[in-house]
Amino acid sequence: MTILRQRGVIRLLVLSSLLILPATGGAQQRPPIVEKLAKTYGLGSFGQIEEIRYTFSAQAPGVDLFRSWIWEPKTDQVTYEGKDKSGKPVNVTYLRSQIGRQSAEVKDNIDPGFLNDNYWLILPFHVAWDTNATVEDEGMQKLPVGTGSAQKVAPRTARTSVADFGVRYTSPPPTRKRSTGVPSARL
């Protein structure tokens, strides 16, 4: 009976290792450009930021968005100025750690808007922080607008299918029609 138990334990260990190896064996080696990109955009100084103010606005047929944000990363406090779904002006400040205590408007509309706008504002940081993101270094490419070239990085994250940006791109790809205000940070 002891031999049967030992064989059972050995089978269990072999089966467990077969299940674990694919998960760890497929760990992605991130290209060096990920760290370079994050450093270029100032990730090393991110901890010194007291507050970031930015505006997200987009205009298209049937769409007229204007959202103004103040985000304090150390406390994760967010201040929103914009409109609610019905078009009424809204000005609200909340702590993201207490999102469950907020109104339905904040939980269902404002905070998801903050997450979206914040993600695009500091995309290079999110790519560095999201270790599950697949990042492809596509090397030097001709700029999509204007003359010159830049190193092209194509991350694929849980939030995006493909987002192309470069260390030295001077303008966004022409297919994106959105304008954002100039962000400012207080150190």
N, C-alpha and C positions, 0 to 999 in steps of 0.2 A: 504494500500500500504506500510506503514511503517513496518508492520509485515512481509510482503513478502521480503522486503529488509533485515530485520534482519535475517530471515531464510536463505536467500542467503548468507549473510556474515558468519553466523554460519556454513553453509555447506562448504563454501570456507575455513574457518579456520580448520574444521575437515579434509577435503581433504588435505590441506597443511601439517597438522601434520602427516597424514598417509604417506606422501611422505618424510618428513624430518626424522621421527623416525627411519626407517630402516638404513638411512645413518649414524645417530649418535649413534643409539642403538647398531650397530655392530662394534663400535670402538674397536679395538684390544687392549687387555691388553698385553703389551710387557713383556716378562719374564725378571727377574733381570739380567740374564746372558748377555743381550745386553749391559747394562751399564758397567758391570764388564769387558766384552771383550774390549769395547772401552777404558776404563780406563787402562787396561793391556797394550794395544798397544800405549798409550800415548795421547789420545784425549785431555786431560786437558792441554797439552803443545803445541797443534797444532798451536795455535795463535802465538807462538814464532818462528816458522820456517820461515826463510828468503827464503830458496831455497831447493829443493829436486832434486838430480841427480840420475837417474836410467836408466838401460838398459833393454829392453825387447828383448829376442831372442828366437827363436823357430826353430828347425830343424826337418824336417820330409820328407819323399819322396815327391819331387816336391815343397817343401816349405823351404825357407831359409830366415827367417826374422831377422833383426837386427835393432832395433830402439833405439836411445839414446835420452834421454830427460833431460831438465833442466826446472823445474817448480817453479815459484815464486808465492806461494799461495796468498800473500797479494795483488799483482798487477794482478794476473792471467796471467802473461806473460809466454809463453812457447817457449823454444828453442828446435828444432828438428834437429837431425843429422841421416841420413839414406839414403834410396834410394827412388826414385819415382817409379811409376808403370812400367816404361820402364827400370828400373835398374840403372838410372843415379844418382850419388851422389847429395844429397840435404842437405843444411844447412840453416834453416830459423828460425827467431824469430818473434813472433806475440803476440798481446794481444787478449785474447779470447773475450773480450768485443767488439772488432772491427772485429769479424770474417767475417762480411758481406763485409768488404773492402778488404779481402784477395783474393788471386788467387783461381781458381777452385781446384788446387792441394791441397792447404791448407784446403779449406772448405770441399772437397769431400773425401780426403784420409788421410791427415796428422792429422787434428783435430779429426776425428773419431778414428784413431789409438791412439791418446793421451787419449781420453776418455776411451777406452778399457783398455789400459795399466795402466792408473791411477786408474781405478776402481778396478782392480785386485791387484795393489800395496797396496792400503789402503782400502781393502775390509771391515775390521772391522769398519772403520769410516763411510763408505757408508751405511752399515747396520744400524748403529746408527742414521745417518742423515735421511735415508729413512724411514719415519714413516709409509709408506704403505707396507713395507716389512713384510712378515710373517716370524717369527723366532720361531724355535722349539728347545727347550733345550732337547736333547736326553740323557742327563745324562752321566755317565762314560761309556766309550766304550774302547774295546781293540784297540790299535793303528793299522792302516792298514799296517804298515811296522815296523818291529822290535818288541821288547817286551815292555810291559807297557800298561798304559791306560791313557786316557785324557777325559776331558769333551767335548762332541760333540755338536756342534751348527749347525743347518741346516737352513740357511736363504733362503727364496724364495723372490726375488725382481723383479721389472719390467725388470731388465737386465739379471737375471739368473733364470733358472728353479730350480736348487738346487746347492748350493755351500757348501760343508762341510769343516769346519775347526775347530780347537779346541784351547782352551786357552793354552794348553801345548803340542800340537802336535809338534814333533821334525822333522817330515819329511812329505812331501805331500803325498796324496793318490797315490798308484801305477798306477792308470789308467790315471793320468795326465802326459803327456810327454811334458813338456816345461821347459826351464831353463831361469831364469832371473838373471841379474846381481845383485850384492849386492847394495841396495839403500843406499845413504848417505844423510844426512840432515845437513844443516848449520844453527845453532841457532844464 
